Amino acid sequence: MSHSLYITLKQQHPSAEIHVMAPAWCCALLERMPEVNKAIVMPLGHGDFKLAARFRLGRQLAVEGYDWAIVQPNSMKSALIPLFAGIKKRTGWKGESRYGLLNDLRSNKTDFPLMVERYVALAHPRADMQNNHCIPTLPWPTLQVDAANQQSALSELSLDTESPIVSLCPGAEFGPSKRWPEQHYAEVAQHQIEQGKQVWIFGSAKDIPVAEAIKHHLPRNLQGKCHTLAGKTSLHQAIDLMALSSVVISNDSGLMHIAAALQRPLVGIYGSTSPKYTPPLAEKVAIVHTDIECRPCFKRECPLGHLKCLKELPAEKVLAAIQQLTDPAHIAASHR
């Protein structure tokens, strides 16, 4: 979602050079964003304060002569490196009382309900954002696809594109309260394979058990059309392969936002969270969820222990959303 910020900055300052410091795993994403000239690996972990290391890192960056730093995280420690780098203009939300660390401090975050709006607002002058309370334009993230890498990945993983590809993203780093049960995913997979399609299951190494469980739930004669890619692809490969999908079905996860940035038809499944804060930003999106009273609770695990918000979301609802997004007759009717 931060790509929307980089697009806005490039629109405002066409000759600017944009460098982004981020965790190493983000670099594959940044390399697919043409507005980003350089990705800098952040060597410190999420919980690491390490003041001396941050000072050394800031002094290393000082030689670049940066004019402007935009600090997207809200923590106090994230604002230290731009200060140590001697960057004159340091922009960010107030966060953890970062007075003095940031000199272009924004305090009206609640005027912008979407996370992507909060990112893009930092590209605009503070006075404009405080007086107008709205973003003039909100560009959607768009990831570039590497065709050569795509073909290489197809060959390496013994995949083909002879039948339409339905991609499943059943994992969620956040916790169990975002994970639609594998039995429901298997029902969707079985229906789609019986309709003449193939299924690719994406995810990290942590998602291998759920990916294998989905495949195991399928009738044996259909399992050959289900390919478990969890833990087998790099992020670059996942991006390029997912771009071939006819539709993506995903929990509220990072892969959901990648599918949106690839402008693939997308069914987003929400359990404990809500699309009102971090919706997928794409044209062909269907959001499905239950309407029970206790959601959204935004908890990693169900505080009531029943996980009804996901267990009671039937496969039929997701299948109906797939048809809505991909059936030409349905699409034509919906646009009359």
PyMOL commands that set and color helices and strands:
alter all, ss='L'
color gray80, all
select helices_A, chain A and resi 3-12+24-30+51-62+77-84+109-111+115-121+126-132+147-156+176-178+182-194+205-217+220-225+235-242+254-261+308-311+315-326+328-334
alter helices_A, ss='H'
color red, helices_A
select strands_A, chain A and resi 19-22+38-41+68-71+89-93+104-106+165-169+198-201+226-228+247-251+266-269+285-288
alter strands_A, ss='S'
color yellow, strands_A
deselect
rebuild
show_as cartoon
